[in-house]
Amino acid sequence: MKKTLRIDPRSGIAADRFAAAMIGLGVPEKDLFKVVRSAAKEEGTLDVHAHLQILPDGSKAYQLHLADLRSGSPLSWEVASVLLRQALDRAEVAGEFADFALRSLDILRSNAGLSAPQGSEASVSLPVIGTAHTPYQDEAPYQPLKKGSAGVGAFYLDINPLYAAGLHELGSFTHIYILSYLHRSTDPELMVNPPWREENGEYGVFATRSPNRPSPIGLTRTRLYHLVGNRIYTGQLDLYDGTPILDIKPYIESLDSADSVDLGNDGWLEGSDHLELHRLGIPHPHPGTYQSSLQVTIALLAGIAYGLQILGVDLQTVHCSAQLAVGQASPDDQRVRSTLESQGIPYQRIDSPGGDTTPLGAVILAALEPVYDVEAVPAAGGGKGLGLGQEVQGGFPGSSPLILSLIG
């Protein structure tokens, strides 16, 4: 017999809180975590565990902790889709439950470009003039390595023959700038938590080198060795093999080199040991973060789909007891609104930050397509699960728990 799931989203909705609340509804913790870990590209790259918290009113709530332990480059959307399907197959999640997880990832991907602030809807279309070829298939450095095992010939650009005439006399320069389209960047962010500082802290994306930008354009300066037809052989590049090239400009020493009067500075990166690793071209890991890791996203989607199947939820009769309250201040608020509006999900707009809804939480709600029934009262004997967020406020995680009720 299928059961009706009722969501109380007054305090917001997030994927980790949703998964934690399902443990309270009866999903075996050990089995749920096995599914979450199996979604990792490599075994042991996700850490997940839960804590049981006793709230001030005596209620029991679960708090989920997830950490992406991978180093190296983020997942592409194509790889994420494959990994999610594989995780669902391993967990024997099928039918409407697998469809829910895959639909969630599709919604997240389709809304990845909708996170720009209101009033910034203008866009332009640029021709691709060529393609970069490098040894990097799965991981690429964050800046061109100063030293490496790859010799001359390992890095080159193939320019579309339509633009080959534009290469005339480019070979007279020793270095070039390459503008590229970072086609494997993930969901754009306006505020990022970069790995350059030991302590936590957010910075505007335009004050960082993060590849996950509203306009994912890369800038690389490298040596030009020689040209053969419409092929440019270069020094080290920080690009994946197959990266589209948008433009090439010569590095002009007299114009582009820093003079002795104004050498510039390192801004907020001043004194960073991490910056020194980049300056020296030393390879090093960049740990993923919960906010931006597509790895954690697919793991949570697989776990939630598994939990819904184990609980026997009827995905055609999901109910919501309230509309989400969404603020207007933070970049996450903007992303949440973009998702809800694009999927036709009703919400309340408020001036202050609204609840603890995350962009992925909004995607999950949209994929569930609930009926809003604020008057519904859970039937006697129905189960209830409470899920807490990771942020600690007033001695307890999260401002208030996400409540899931199971009826039937």
Secondary structure by P-SEA (a helix, b strand, c coil): cbbbbbbbccccccaaaaaaaaaaacccaaaaaaaaaaacccccccccbbbbbbcccbbbbbbbbbbbccccccccaaaaaaaaaaaaaaaccccaaaaaaaaaaaaaaaaccccccccccbbbbbbbccccccccccccccccccccccccccbbbbccccccccccccccccbbbbbbcccccccccccccccccccccccccccccccccccbbbbbbbbbccccccccccccccccccccccccccccccccccccccccccccccccaaaaaaaabbbbbbcccccccaaaaaaaaaaaaaaaaaacccccbbbbcccbbbbcccaaaaaaaaaaaaabbbbbbbccccccccaaaaaaaaaabbbbbccccccccbbbbbbbcccccccccccccbbbbbcc
